[in-house]
């Protein structure tokens, strides 16, 4: 399994993006979501496969980024739960 960061800008105000969030959670049962438009997931898919699965749930003017993480990170300001998840999974 690999860790991926997913980031997005959803540019259509008032649109329901529940399908996108549901799909992210379906792709990985082990996920982190403490920032509005950023997720970190543990997944055995490639970044291209993740992007393709998620792009079905966004509009053509939205932006989506999927990046493989290489196990090092630094952060500030997260609660204990968020920090602990990152420490245990990155």
The 8 nearest C-alpha neighbors of each residue, nearest first, counted from 0:
[[1, 43, 42, 41, 2, 44, 3, 45],
 [2, 0, 42, 41, 43, 3, 67, 68],
 [1, 3, 41, 68, 40, 67, 42, 39],
 [4, 2, 67, 40, 68, 66, 39, 5],
 [3, 5, 39, 66, 38, 65, 67, 40],
 [6, 4, 65, 38, 64, 37, 39, 3],
 [7, 5, 37, 64, 36, 63, 38, 4],
 [6, 8, 63, 62, 36, 64, 9, 5],
 [9, 7, 62, 61, 10, 63, 36, 6],
 [10, 8, 61, 11, 7, 62, 57, 58],
 [9, 11, 61, 8, 12, 60, 62, 58],
 [10, 12, 14, 9, 13, 61, 60, 58],
 [13, 11, 14, 10, 9, 15, 16, 8],
 [12, 14, 11, 15, 16, 10, 9, 17],
 [15, 13, 12, 11, 16, 9, 10, 17],
 [14, 16, 17, 13, 18, 12, 19, 11],
 [15, 17, 18, 19, 14, 20, 56, 57],
 [16, 18, 20, 19, 15, 21, 22, 56],
 [17, 19, 21, 16, 20, 56, 22, 15],
 [20, 18, 56, 22, 16, 17, 21, 53],
 [19, 21, 23, 17, 22, 18, 24, 16],
 [20, 22, 18, 24, 19, 23, 17, 25],
 [21, 23, 25, 19, 24, 20, 18, 26],
 [24, 22, 20, 26, 25, 21, 19, 27],
 [23, 25, 21, 22, 27, 26, 28, 20],
 [26, 24, 22, 23, 27, 21, 28, 20],
 [27, 25, 23, 24, 22, 42, 28, 49],
 [28, 26, 29, 24, 25, 42, 41, 40],
 [27, 29, 24, 30, 25, 26, 41, 40],
 [30, 28, 27, 41, 40, 31, 42, 24],
 [29, 31, 40, 39, 28, 27, 41, 32],
 [30, 32, 39, 38, 40, 33, 29, 84],
 [33, 31, 38, 34, 37, 30, 39, 35],
 [32, 34, 31, 81, 35, 37, 38, 77],
 [35, 33, 37, 32, 36, 38, 31, 77],
 [36, 34, 37, 33, 32, 38, 6, 7],
 [35, 37, 7, 6, 34, 8, 38, 5],
 [38, 36, 6, 34, 5, 35, 32, 7],
 [37, 39, 32, 5, 31, 4, 40, 6],
 [40, 38, 4, 31, 3, 30, 5, 32],
 [39, 41, 30, 3, 2, 29, 27, 42],
 [40, 42, 2, 1, 29, 27, 0, 30],
 [41, 43, 0, 1, 44, 27, 40, 2],
 [42, 44, 0, 1, 45, 41, 2, 27],
 [45, 43, 42, 48, 49, 46, 0, 1],
 [46, 44, 48, 47, 49, 43, 42, 67],
 [45, 47, 49, 48, 65, 50, 66, 44],
 [46, 48, 50, 45, 49, 51, 65, 44],
 [49, 47, 51, 45, 50, 46, 44, 52],
 [50, 48, 46, 52, 51, 47, 53, 45],
 [51, 49, 47, 53, 48, 52, 54, 46],
 [50, 52, 48, 54, 49, 53, 47, 55],
 [53, 51, 49, 50, 54, 48, 55, 22],
 [54, 52, 50, 55, 51, 56, 19, 49],
 [53, 55, 56, 51, 57, 52, 50, 63],
 [54, 56, 53, 57, 52, 51, 58, 19],
 [57, 55, 19, 54, 53, 18, 58, 16],
 [58, 56, 54, 55, 61, 59, 19, 53],
 [57, 59, 61, 60, 56, 9, 54, 11],
 [58, 60, 61, 57, 62, 54, 10, 55],
 [59, 61, 58, 10, 62, 9, 11, 57],
 [62, 60, 9, 58, 10, 59, 8, 57],
 [63, 61, 8, 7, 9, 60, 64, 10],
 [62, 64, 7, 6, 8, 61, 65, 5],
 [63, 65, 6, 5, 7, 66, 62, 50],
 [66, 64, 5, 4, 46, 50, 3, 6],
 [65, 67, 4, 3, 68, 46, 64, 5],
 [68, 66, 3, 2, 4, 69, 46, 65],
 [69, 67, 2, 3, 70, 66, 4, 1],
 [68, 70, 71, 67, 2, 89, 1, 72],
 [71, 69, 89, 68, 72, 2, 88, 1],
 [72, 70, 69, 89, 73, 68, 86, 85],
 [71, 73, 70, 74, 89, 85, 69, 86],
 [72, 74, 75, 71, 85, 86, 82, 89],
 [75, 73, 72, 76, 77, 82, 85, 81],
 [76, 74, 77, 73, 82, 78, 81, 72],
 [75, 77, 78, 74, 82, 79, 81, 33],
 [78, 76, 81, 75, 82, 79, 74, 33],
 [77, 79, 81, 80, 82, 76, 83, 33],
 [80, 78, 82, 81, 83, 77, 84, 76],
 [79, 81, 83, 78, 82, 84, 77, 85],
 [82, 80, 84, 78, 83, 79, 77, 85],
 [83, 81, 79, 85, 84, 80, 77, 86],
 [82, 84, 86, 80, 85, 81, 79, 87],
 [85, 83, 87, 81, 82, 86, 88, 80],
 [84, 86, 82, 88, 83, 87, 89, 81],
 [87, 85, 83, 84, 88, 89, 82, 81],
 [88, 86, 84, 85, 83, 89, 82, 81],
 [87, 89, 85, 86, 84, 2, 70, 41],
 [88, 70, 85, 86, 87, 71, 72, 2]]
